[in-house]
């Protein structure tokens, strides 16, 4: 799998997980937290089974967010590794071009990045 296809795949996974979490959160918000208890007859809206149902949905959202964070971490690691490779290649190019050692090449690279 190429770097670009891996990044595209992870971005799609992250978008899907975020949309799933959003749907469930809205469902819990509308179906539980927006319920009004105006009389004793409405007490069922905040009692055991109803509350447990909301708890299950919150657990599902927690799992989705865990997966989302894991995918973001993996994606971040891939991008950081590529940045390191790019930096190393630039250093070697500077060393060849200026016939210098690594320390001088690092200084030259810093100068290029600041400019």
KAGIUR-V839125 format. One record per backbone hydrogen bond with DSSP energy under -1.0 kcal/mol. CO is the residue of the C=O (numbers start at 1). NH is the residue of the N-H. If there is no record, write none. Layout:
BEGIN
co & nh
CO & NH
CO & NH
END
This chain:
BEGIN
co & nh
2 & 6
3 & 7
4 & 8
5 & 9
6 & 10
7 & 11
8 & 12
9 & 13
10 & 14
11 & 15
12 & 16
13 & 17
14 & 18
15 & 19
16 & 20
17 & 21
18 & 22
19 & 23
20 & 24
21 & 25
22 & 26
23 & 27
24 & 28
25 & 29
26 & 30
27 & 31
28 & 32
28 & 33
29 & 34
32 & 35
39 & 42
40 & 43
42 & 45
43 & 46
47 & 51
48 & 52
49 & 53
50 & 54
51 & 55
52 & 56
53 & 57
54 & 58
55 & 59
56 & 60
57 & 61
58 & 62
59 & 63
60 & 64
61 & 65
62 & 66
63 & 67
64 & 68
65 & 69
66 & 70
67 & 71
68 & 72
69 & 73
70 & 74
71 & 75
72 & 76
73 & 77
74 & 78
75 & 79
76 & 80
77 & 81
78 & 82
79 & 83
80 & 84
81 & 85
82 & 86
83 & 87
84 & 88
85 & 89
86 & 90
87 & 91
88 & 92
89 & 93
90 & 94
91 & 95
92 & 96
93 & 97
94 & 98
95 & 100
101 & 105
102 & 106
103 & 107
104 & 108
105 & 109
106 & 110
107 & 111
108 & 112
109 & 113
110 & 114
111 & 115
END
